[in-house]
Amino acid sequence: MVLPRTGIGVDVHAFAPEDDPQPLWLGGLLWEGERGLSGHSDGDCVAHAAADALFSACGIGDLGTHFGTNRPEFAGASGVRLLGEAARIVRAAGFEIGNVAVQFVSNRPKFAPRREESQRVLSEAAGAPVSVTATTSDGLGFTGRGEGISAVATALVYPAVYPAPQASNDARS
């Protein structure tokens, strides 16, 4: 019997300082005219939480383990690239991805008009279904004060099962 495994990922980024503006990348998409997030990579907390949930489900570390500041080749990397690489690492570790679900918390940007576009981009990167939802925190906490964005993700993975080689019963062999 193949039992699925679940994992949780959380990622949080503050908005970039006004004197060092950054583009906003969220859910794999560029949000023109929105204040961007600070981070070692592009700050896409939706993609980062999704990758972290995949690592958690497999028990193979976390985002920092694989893409942290000690890995300069990932400085400025897109969240889509990191999610794609996370999916590759997960599969190389012997798992298949069932799905990933992400919810981000922020007052902005308004996500509903671009939900399907984001889900398509992230699903393509992961090679599996990724769903994204958004909510606010009713003015509470750092997200409610407009200081940043947080995201929580869950992932379902299962061990890749390959049939064992069959012994040949063919007398000609």
Backbone as a chain_set.jsonl record, in Angstrom:
{"seq": "MVLPRTGIGVDVHAFAPEDDPQPLWLGGLLWEGERGLSGHSDGDCVAHAAADALFSACGIGDLGTHFGTNRPEFAGASGVRLLGEAARIVRAAGFEIGNVAVQFVSNRPKFAPRREESQRVLSEAAGAPVSVTATTSDGLGFTGRGEGISAVATALVYPAVYPAPQASNDARS", "coords": {"N": [[0.843, -1.169, 0.0], [0.595, 2.187, -0.853], [1.215, 4.985, 0.928], [0.195, 8.339, 1.256], [2.034, 11.384, 1.906], [2.09, 14.358, 3.828], [2.911, 17.846, 3.889], [3.845, 21.007, 5.332], [4.346, 24.381, 4.499], [5.647, 27.588, 5.163], [6.003, 30.99, 4.394], [7.319, 34.256, 4.64], [7.556, 37.633, 3.793], [8.795, 40.929, 4.058], [7.653, 44.083, 2.795], [9.653, 45.747, 0.381], [11.933, 48.409, 1.18], [10.933, 51.847, 0.781], [12.938, 53.432, -0.341], [14.407, 51.638, -1.776], [13.119, 50.329, -4.086], [11.441, 47.394, -5.276], [10.335, 45.035, -7.751], [7.069, 43.52, -7.57], [6.732, 40.182, -7.23], [4.554, 37.592, -7.153], [2.954, 34.58, -6.569], [4.09, 33.579, -8.863], [3.791, 35.553, -10.731], [4.312, 38.809, -12.172], [3.471, 41.824, -10.699], [2.611, 44.624, -11.831], [3.136, 48.016, -10.85], [2.794, 47.56, -8.157], [4.128, 47.53, -4.85], [7.129, 45.841, -4.222], [8.612, 42.891, -2.635], [11.087, 42.255, -0.098], [13.958, 40.122, -0.225], [16.156, 37.224, -0.482], [15.919, 35.955, -2.886], [13.476, 36.484, -5.374], [11.479, 37.076, -3.593], [8.943, 35.923, -3.747], [6.571, 34.862, -1.916], [4.459, 33.046, -2.146], [5.226, 31.068, -4.059], [7.52, 30.24, -2.715], [6.521, 29.2, -0.257], [5.096, 27.052, -1.276], [7.18, 25.451, -2.32], [8.558, 24.928, 0.068], [6.625, 23.424, 1.438], [6.596, 21.119, -0.115], [9.213, 20.106, 0.36], [8.969, 19.664, 3.11], [6.983, 17.664, 3.211], [8.371, 15.516, 2.212], [10.422, 15.237, 3.973], [12.978, 16.309, 3.572], [14.541, 18.527, 4.332], [14.415, 22.129, 4.029], [13.417, 25.283, 2.55], [15.586, 27.024, 3.033], [17.657, 25.168, 3.379], [18.037, 24.185, 0.779], [18.107, 26.449, -0.935], [19.197, 28.65, 0.354], [20.847, 31.633, 1.717], [23.476, 30.918, 1.645], [23.822, 29.915, -0.802], [24.776, 31.404, -3.378], [24.132, 31.294, -6.096], [21.411, 31.321, -6.239], [20.603, 33.836, -5.604], [18.389, 36.408, -6.177], [16.839, 34.724, -7.737], [13.923, 33.53, -9.46], [10.751, 32.798, -7.958], [9.314, 30.873, -9.313], [11.315, 29.445, -10.609], [12.585, 28.371, -8.337], [10.499, 26.78, -7.283], [10.177, 24.945, -9.365], [12.696, 23.714, -9.297], [12.584, 22.661, -6.714], [10.546, 20.762, -7.066], [11.872, 19.038, -8.814], [13.93, 18.108, -7.118], [12.419, 16.806, -5.16], [11.255, 14.745, -6.674], [13.591, 13.418, -7.426], [14.286, 12.435, -4.984], [12.632, 10.316, -4.752], [9.845, 10.651, -4.757], [6.488, 11.391, -5.825], [4.412, 14.101, -6.8], [1.327, 14.955, -5.511], [-0.469, 17.208, -5.104], [-0.397, 20.775, -4.462], [-1.438, 23.232, -2.204], [-1.905, 26.649, -1.635], [-2.236, 29.446, 0.502], [-2.246, 32.899, 0.627], [-1.69, 35.775, 2.709], [-2.643, 39.022, 2.735], [-3.255, 42.524, 2.219], [-3.163, 43.489, -0.293], [-1.828, 42.479, -3.487], [-4.975, 42.664, -5.318], [-6.144, 39.554, -5.813], [-7.946, 37.756, -7.102], [-8.627, 38.355, -9.909], [-6.39, 37.331, -11.255], [-5.997, 34.766, -10.494], [-6.337, 32.219, -11.877], [-4.348, 32.419, -13.833], [-2.024, 32.53, -12.244], [-2.181, 30.018, -10.948], [-1.869, 28.344, -13.141], [0.77, 28.954, -14.001], [2.282, 28.223, -11.715], [1.553, 25.531, -11.42], [2.594, 24.462, -13.751], [5.326, 24.846, -13.255], [5.693, 23.167, -11.031], [4.899, 20.754, -12.05], [2.587, 19.548, -11.334], [-0.737, 19.825, -9.88], [-1.331, 23.055, -8.579], [-2.975, 25.025, -6.329], [-4.177, 28.279, -5.478], [-5.15, 30.513, -2.989], [-6.399, 33.538, -1.496], [-6.414, 35.796, 1.268], [-7.307, 38.284, 3.722], [-6.098, 39.818, 6.754], [-7.9, 41.13, 8.268], [-6.982, 43.673, 9.048], [-5.26, 43.138, 11.115], [-2.099, 42.451, 12.695], [1.199, 42.223, 11.021], [0.63, 41.884, 8.301], [-1.875, 43.001, 8.082], [-1.281, 45.622, 8.716], [-0.008, 46.315, 6.452], [2.684, 45.738, 6.071], [3.924, 43.59, 4.911], [3.788, 40.33, 3.301], [2.41, 37.128, 3.875], [2.489, 33.562, 3.482], [0.969, 30.343, 3.48], [1.334, 26.925, 2.913], [0.246, 23.674, 1.858], [1.258, 20.392, 1.02], [0.843, 17.416, -0.851], [2.389, 14.418, -1.211], [3.624, 11.324, -2.561], [5.276, 8.181, -2.231], [7.196, 7.244, -5.026], [6.358, 4.491, -6.911], [7.71, 1.786, -8.375], [7.348, -0.977, -10.503], [8.699, -4.089, -9.498], [11.42, -5.782, -11.089], [10.544, -8.467, -13.147], [11.105, -11.931, -12.905], [12.136, -13.977, -15.522], [10.114, -16.439, -16.95], [10.394, -17.713, -19.183], [11.471, -20.344, -21.068], [13.288, -20.079, -23.064], [15.13, -18.215, -22.316]], "CA": [[0.0, 0.0, 0.0], [1.337, 3.44, -0.921], [0.583, 6.002, 1.768], [0.625, 9.7, 0.946], [2.656, 12.17, 2.959], [1.74, 15.771, 3.717], [3.873, 18.792, 4.436], [3.404, 22.395, 5.482], [5.366, 25.392, 4.248], [5.271, 28.962, 5.494], [6.996, 31.969, 3.981], [6.945, 35.62, 4.991], [8.487, 38.662, 3.319], [8.426, 42.329, 4.255], [7.734, 44.914, 1.601], [10.942, 46.407, 0.205], [11.902, 49.812, 1.621], [10.548, 52.838, -0.241], [14.137, 53.953, -1.005], [14.998, 50.54, -2.554], [11.942, 49.642, -4.631], [11.585, 46.106, -5.952], [9.083, 44.616, -8.399], [6.33, 42.51, -6.806], [6.505, 38.857, -7.8], [3.706, 36.855, -6.228], [2.255, 33.512, -7.279], [4.719, 33.381, -10.155], [3.41, 36.635, -11.637], [4.752, 40.176, -11.914], [2.344, 42.699, -10.409], [3.024, 45.987, -12.189], [2.598, 49.106, -10.036], [2.688, 47.163, -6.744], [5.391, 47.527, -4.113], [7.69, 44.501, -4.142], [9.028, 42.31, -1.366], [12.516, 42.032, 0.123], [14.308, 38.716, -0.092], [17.375, 36.728, -1.126], [15.521, 35.72, -4.269], [12.504, 37.506, -5.779], [10.53, 37.328, -2.513], [7.617, 35.371, -4.056], [6.277, 33.988, -0.777], [3.543, 31.975, -2.551], [6.046, 30.0, -4.639], [8.435, 29.752, -1.675], [5.768, 28.357, 0.677], [4.793, 25.812, -1.998], [8.414, 24.651, -2.342], [8.825, 24.485, 1.439], [5.67, 22.36, 1.767], [7.071, 19.898, -0.785], [10.36, 19.594, 1.121], [8.45, 19.183, 4.394], [6.272, 16.401, 3.006], [9.356, 14.453, 1.932], [11.399, 15.175, 5.052], [14.308, 16.529, 2.997], [15.008, 19.883, 4.594], [13.505, 23.237, 3.807], [13.837, 26.246, 1.54], [16.93, 27.482, 3.368], [18.585, 24.067, 3.133], [18.294, 24.012, -0.644], [18.272, 27.689, -1.7], [19.493, 29.729, 1.292], [21.814, 32.684, 1.407], [24.778, 30.299, 1.394], [23.795, 29.473, -2.211], [24.709, 32.652, -4.145], [23.545, 31.1, -7.429], [19.968, 31.533, -6.162], [20.321, 35.24, -5.307], [17.546, 37.005, -7.201], [16.125, 33.714, -8.524], [12.462, 33.621, -9.435], [10.047, 31.777, -7.193], [8.937, 29.804, -10.245], [12.518, 28.62, -10.765], [12.79, 27.623, -7.096], [9.471, 25.749, -7.189], [10.527, 23.91, -10.343], [13.858, 22.987, -8.783], [12.101, 21.885, -5.567], [9.827, 19.598, -7.602], [12.889, 18.122, -9.338], [14.601, 17.514, -5.956], [11.438, 15.896, -4.555], [11.165, 13.55, -7.525], [14.877, 12.713, -7.331], [14.286, 11.771, -3.682], [11.757, 9.144, -4.832], [8.45, 10.984, -4.503], [5.659, 12.056, -6.825], [3.629, 15.187, -6.206], [-0.12, 14.887, -5.721], [-0.898, 18.589, -5.304], [0.026, 21.787, -3.496], [-2.421, 24.296, -1.994], [-1.272, 27.79, -0.976], [-3.045, 30.619, 0.81], [-1.438, 34.018, 1.091], [-2.39, 36.752, 3.528], [-2.203, 40.371, 2.399], [-4.315, 43.447, 1.813], [-3.014, 43.689, -1.719], [-2.705, 42.923, -4.574], [-6.237, 41.941, -5.48], [-5.67, 38.337, -6.459], [-8.966, 37.008, -7.856], [-8.575, 38.478, -11.371], [-5.242, 36.64, -11.845], [-5.869, 33.456, -9.841], [-6.13, 31.112, -12.828], [-3.034, 32.612, -14.453], [-1.032, 32.132, -11.242], [-2.264, 28.568, -10.761], [-1.318, 27.718, -14.342], [2.226, 29.136, -13.976], [2.849, 27.43, -10.625], [1.333, 24.108, -11.73], [3.569, 24.101, -14.777], [6.631, 24.772, -12.603], [5.727, 21.999, -10.135], [4.533, 19.534, -12.754], [1.469, 18.994, -10.563], [-1.698, 20.889, -9.583], [-1.101, 24.016, -7.495], [-4.091, 25.953, -6.178], [-3.807, 29.441, -4.674], [-6.226, 31.345, -2.48], [-5.912, 34.726, -0.812], [-7.276, 36.35, 2.307], [-6.716, 39.389, 4.478], [-6.088, 39.535, 8.196], [-8.816, 42.101, 8.878], [-6.243, 44.791, 9.63], [-4.459, 42.711, 12.251], [-0.74, 41.986, 12.469], [2.028, 42.922, 10.035], [-0.023, 41.897, 6.987], [-2.963, 43.962, 8.195], [-0.686, 46.965, 8.706], [0.59, 46.536, 5.143], [4.145, 45.672, 6.181], [4.446, 42.476, 4.139], [2.878, 39.273, 2.867], [2.739, 35.78, 4.344], [1.815, 32.485, 2.749], [0.992, 29.012, 4.086], [1.047, 25.931, 1.879], [0.27, 22.246, 2.171], [1.582, 19.576, -0.15], [0.613, 15.984, -0.766], [3.309, 13.641, -2.046], [3.572, 9.898, -2.278], [6.469, 7.512, -2.752], [7.102, 6.708, -6.384], [6.389, 3.03, -6.851], [8.04, 1.2, -9.659], [7.214, -2.429, -10.401], [9.946, -4.85, -9.387], [11.68, -6.553, -12.3], [9.973, -9.826, -13.09], [11.972, -13.015, -13.372], [11.613, -14.554, -16.758], [9.727, -17.862, -16.91], [10.532, -18.161, -20.57], [12.51, -21.368, -21.148], [14.291, -19.702, -24.062], [16.118, -17.269, -21.795]], "C": [[0.895, 1.241, 0.0], [0.576, 4.477, -0.109], [1.098, 7.387, 1.394], [1.268, 10.355, 2.167], [2.272, 13.624, 2.741], [2.832, 16.625, 4.342], [3.275, 20.181, 4.473], [4.594, 23.307, 5.206], [4.814, 26.764, 4.566], [6.377, 29.875, 4.991], [6.443, 33.363, 4.229], [8.001, 36.564, 4.428], [7.916, 40.039, 3.616], [8.447, 43.04, 2.913], [9.101, 45.589, 1.575], [10.832, 47.864, 0.678], [11.571, 50.753, 0.457], [11.768, 53.333, -1.018], [14.901, 52.873, -1.79], [13.864, 49.723, -3.17], [12.309, 48.374, -5.39], [10.279, 45.802, -6.674], [8.385, 43.576, -7.506], [6.129, 41.267, -7.669], [5.721, 38.078, -6.771], [2.911, 35.824, -7.02], [2.8, 33.29, -8.677], [4.465, 34.489, -11.154], [4.021, 37.96, -11.208], [3.515, 41.047, -11.77], [2.804, 44.137, -10.624], [2.362, 47.008, -11.261], [2.429, 48.773, -8.568], [4.081, 47.17, -6.117], [5.859, 46.096, -3.898], [8.15, 44.12, -2.746], [10.547, 42.179, -1.303], [12.773, 40.54, 0.21], [15.602, 38.39, -0.805], [17.11, 36.453, -2.599], [14.528, 36.82, -4.637], [11.451, 37.807, -4.715], [9.134, 36.771, -2.745], [7.225, 34.37, -2.968], [5.279, 32.887, -1.122], [4.333, 30.796, -3.112], [6.975, 29.402, -3.589], [7.719, 28.829, -0.69], [5.426, 27.023, 0.014], [6.013, 24.891, -2.019], [8.717, 24.1, -0.956], [7.887, 23.353, 1.852], [6.088, 21.045, 1.11], [8.245, 19.284, -0.031], [9.902, 18.992, 2.445], [7.78, 17.82, 4.25], [7.234, 15.237, 2.816], [10.383, 14.29, 3.041], [12.823, 15.412, 4.561], [14.762, 17.981, 3.16], [13.944, 20.912, 4.313], [14.09, 24.177, 2.767], [15.267, 26.72, 1.79], [17.986, 26.425, 3.112], [19.004, 24.026, 1.67], [18.642, 25.298, -1.387], [18.7, 28.88, -0.851], [20.584, 30.683, 0.857], [23.229, 32.144, 1.208], [24.881, 29.761, -0.032], [23.665, 30.718, -3.101], [24.103, 32.5, -5.535], [22.029, 31.294, -7.427], [19.606, 32.967, -5.776], [19.538, 35.832, -6.472], [16.751, 36.017, -8.041], [14.619, 33.893, -8.411], [11.877, 32.498, -8.584], [9.633, 30.604, -8.061], [10.127, 28.87, -10.466], [12.739, 27.765, -9.518], [11.756, 26.513, -6.944], [9.77, 24.614, -8.171], [11.7, 23.066, -9.873], [13.454, 22.132, -7.576], [11.382, 20.628, -6.043], [10.816, 18.572, -8.155], [13.587, 17.391, -8.183], [13.696, 16.477, -5.293], [11.331, 14.61, -5.369], [12.46, 12.741, -7.477], [15.002, 11.968, -6.004], [13.312, 10.59, -3.642], [10.297, 9.409, -4.56], [7.794, 11.547, -5.751], [4.804, 13.078, -6.092], [2.163, 14.997, -6.543], [-0.67, 16.265, -6.019], [-0.288, 19.481, -4.23], [-1.099, 22.816, -3.417], [-1.748, 25.398, -1.187], [-2.322, 28.846, -0.686], [-2.109, 31.722, 1.256], [-2.32, 35.033, 1.782], [-1.798, 38.121, 3.234], [-3.416, 41.23, 2.065], [-4.306, 43.685, 0.31], [-1.898, 42.798, -2.224], [-4.01, 42.144, -4.57], [-5.955, 40.736, -6.368], [-6.673, 37.686, -7.408], [-8.861, 37.158, -9.372], [-7.427, 37.706, -12.036], [-5.022, 35.24, -11.267], [-5.546, 32.337, -10.832], [-4.774, 31.205, -13.511], [-1.925, 32.147, -13.503], [-1.014, 30.619, -11.063], [-1.669, 27.828, -11.953], [0.216, 27.789, -14.334], [2.859, 28.241, -12.911], [2.683, 25.932, -10.872], [2.322, 23.623, -12.778], [4.956, 23.944, -14.151], [6.759, 23.508, -11.755], [5.486, 20.69, -10.877], [3.413, 18.8, -12.051], [0.499, 20.139, -10.257], [-1.283, 21.742, -8.381], [-2.299, 24.949, -7.474], [-3.66, 27.071, -5.235], [-5.068, 30.176, -4.271], [-5.601, 32.517, -1.734], [-6.924, 35.162, 0.23], [-6.585, 37.559, 2.913], [-6.705, 38.986, 5.941], [-6.926, 40.551, 8.959], [-8.088, 43.211, 9.616], [-5.343, 44.415, 10.79], [-3.058, 42.282, 11.821], [-0.008, 42.727, 11.368], [1.389, 42.929, 8.651], [-1.161, 42.91, 6.985], [-2.479, 45.399, 8.18], [-0.007, 47.274, 7.38], [2.104, 46.509, 5.149], [4.747, 44.542, 5.341], [3.352, 41.491, 3.789], [3.35, 37.957, 3.458], [1.964, 34.766, 3.515], [2.006, 31.177, 3.5], [0.585, 28.021, 3.005], [1.011, 24.536, 2.484], [0.57, 21.506, 0.874], [1.271, 18.124, 0.157], [1.578, 15.315, -1.739], [3.109, 12.173, -1.712], [4.82, 9.254, -2.862], [6.221, 7.009, -4.17], [7.261, 5.197, -6.288], [6.645, 2.517, -8.259], [7.93, -0.311, -9.523], [8.591, -3.096, -10.335], [10.17, -5.609, -10.687], [11.164, -7.977, -12.121], [10.989, -10.833, -13.611], [11.324, -13.629, -14.591], [11.312, -16.036, -16.55], [9.86, -18.484, -18.28], [11.717, -19.129, -20.664], [13.606, -21.01, -22.152], [15.337, -18.784, -23.483], [17.239, -17.94, -21.073]], "O": [[1.847, 1.322, 0.776], [-0.568, 4.806, -0.422], [2.303, 7.583, 1.234], [1.066, 9.927, 3.303], [2.143, 14.072, 1.602], [3.576, 16.173, 5.213], [2.33, 20.493, 3.749], [5.713, 23.029, 5.636], [3.656, 27.065, 4.276], [7.559, 29.566, 5.146], [5.251, 33.615, 4.051], [9.2, 36.321, 4.57], [6.721, 40.285, 3.451], [9.175, 42.644, 2.002], [9.64, 45.957, 2.618], [9.767, 48.474, 0.585], [11.893, 50.473, -0.698], [11.665, 53.625, -2.21], [15.928, 53.166, -2.402], [13.669, 48.56, -2.815], [13.345, 48.298, -6.051], [9.22, 46.266, -6.251], [9.046, 42.841, -6.774], [5.45, 41.302, -8.695], [6.171, 37.918, -5.636], [2.272, 36.155, -8.019], [2.072, 32.865, -9.575], [4.879, 34.385, -12.309], [4.223, 38.203, -10.018], [2.619, 41.014, -12.614], [3.321, 44.78, -9.71], [1.184, 46.885, -10.928], [1.967, 49.615, -7.798], [5.076, 46.858, -6.771], [5.093, 45.241, -3.452], [8.087, 44.915, -1.809], [11.208, 42.013, -2.328], [11.917, 39.78, 0.662], [16.09, 39.168, -1.624], [17.967, 36.687, -3.451], [14.719, 37.974, -4.252], [10.619, 38.694, -4.905], [8.215, 37.116, -2.002], [7.509, 33.178, -3.081], [5.257, 31.866, -0.435], [4.134, 29.656, -2.691], [7.196, 28.191, -3.574], [8.257, 27.783, -0.326], [5.461, 25.98, 0.667], [5.894, 23.692, -1.767], [9.091, 22.935, -0.819], [8.307, 22.422, 2.54], [5.951, 19.979, 1.71], [8.271, 18.074, 0.195], [10.386, 17.937, 2.855], [7.989, 16.928, 5.073], [6.943, 14.109, 3.213], [11.133, 13.314, 3.054], [13.767, 14.8, 5.061], [15.301, 18.581, 2.229], [12.746, 20.63, 4.35], [15.133, 23.896, 2.176], [16.066, 26.807, 0.857], [19.091, 26.744, 2.675], [20.182, 23.853, 1.358], [19.389, 25.26, -2.365], [18.577, 30.02, -1.299], [21.161, 30.555, -0.223], [24.086, 32.838, 0.661], [25.914, 29.215, -0.419], [22.561, 31.052, -3.533], [23.608, 33.476, -6.1], [21.422, 31.42, -8.49], [18.425, 33.285, -5.634], [19.977, 35.764, -7.62], [16.054, 36.426, -8.969], [14.11, 34.352, -7.389], [12.431, 31.402, -8.501], [9.604, 29.465, -7.597], [9.966, 27.651, -10.506], [13.043, 26.577, -9.623], [12.101, 25.41, -6.518], [9.625, 23.442, -7.823], [11.699, 21.845, -10.033], [13.928, 21.005, -7.43], [11.584, 19.549, -5.487], [10.62, 17.369, -7.983], [13.809, 16.183, -8.264], [14.153, 15.4, -4.91], [11.318, 13.514, -4.809], [12.422, 11.511, -7.487], [15.736, 10.984, -5.907], [13.182, 9.933, -2.608], [9.569, 8.496, -4.171], [8.46, 12.108, -6.621], [4.513, 12.928, -4.905], [1.794, 14.892, -7.712], [-1.274, 16.478, -7.071], [0.259, 19.007, -3.233], [-1.648, 23.223, -4.441], [-1.099, 25.126, -0.177], [-3.191, 29.115, -1.515], [-1.281, 31.526, 2.145], [-3.513, 35.151, 1.502], [-0.609, 38.357, 3.453], [-4.467, 40.72, 1.679], [-5.327, 44.04, -0.279], [-1.065, 42.386, -1.417], [-4.137, 41.11, -3.915], [-5.575, 40.882, -7.53], [-6.273, 37.118, -8.424], [-8.998, 36.158, -10.076], [-7.473, 37.45, -13.239], [-3.995, 34.61, -11.517], [-4.585, 31.592, -10.638], [-4.122, 30.186, -13.743], [-0.997, 31.452, -13.918], [0.055, 30.008, -11.032], [-1.03, 26.79, -11.781], [0.883, 26.797, -14.626], [3.86, 27.574, -13.175], [3.583, 25.15, -10.563], [2.826, 22.503, -12.697], [5.681, 23.006, -14.484], [7.803, 22.855, -11.757], [5.838, 19.624, -10.373], [3.296, 17.579, -12.154], [0.877, 21.305, -10.364], [-0.934, 21.225, -7.32], [-2.61, 25.591, -8.477], [-2.88, 26.849, -4.309], [-5.944, 30.433, -5.096], [-4.421, 32.488, -1.386], [-8.125, 34.93, 0.093], [-5.413, 37.818, 2.641], [-7.238, 37.941, 6.316], [-6.694, 40.803, 10.141], [-8.522, 43.643, 10.684], [-4.72, 45.289, 11.392], [-2.866, 41.805, 10.703], [-0.502, 43.723, 10.839], [1.582, 43.881, 7.895], [-1.38, 43.599, 5.988], [-3.173, 46.292, 7.693], [0.515, 48.374, 7.195], [2.744, 47.174, 4.334], [5.951, 44.537, 5.086], [2.163, 41.763, 3.952], [4.551, 37.699, 3.533], [0.928, 35.076, 2.928], [3.062, 30.929, 4.082], [-0.38, 28.243, 2.274], [1.665, 24.26, 3.49], [0.188, 21.936, -0.215], [1.42, 17.667, 1.29], [1.58, 15.608, -2.935], [2.499, 11.831, -0.7], [5.358, 9.722, -3.866], [5.178, 6.429, -4.469], [8.192, 4.697, -5.656], [5.89, 2.787, -9.194], [8.376, -0.871, -8.522], [9.521, -2.701, -11.037], [9.207, -6.037, -11.324], [11.338, -8.594, -11.07], [11.643, -10.609, -14.629], [10.104, -13.775, -14.662], [12.144, -16.787, -16.042], [9.484, -19.636, -18.501], [12.848, -18.75, -20.362], [14.707, -21.558, -22.106], [16.372, -18.584, -24.12], [18.146, -17.269, -20.58]]}, "num_chains": 1, "name": "protein.A"}
